Amino acid sequence: MSNFPTLSGKKIIKILEKFDFEIIRTKGSHHFLRHSDGRATTVPVHSNESIGIGLLLQILKDCDIEKKDFLKMM
């Protein structure tokens, strides 16, 4: 089992903003974030739903952020 807590899309976006990612646009419930160096990802924001561990790991991979660094910023 993973040591990641369950997080909502809004919370993940708040943490990514600490890594200097900015929301560049939204389409429906999907928020597109980009860093000034070109890294980008998409985070779904659905009310009362948490992001699954698989999707969270993919978001971290897209952003080139280590799990331990992400957990520190929480």
Order of alpha helices (4+ residues) and beta strands (2+ residues): beta-alpha-beta-beta-beta-beta-alpha-alpha
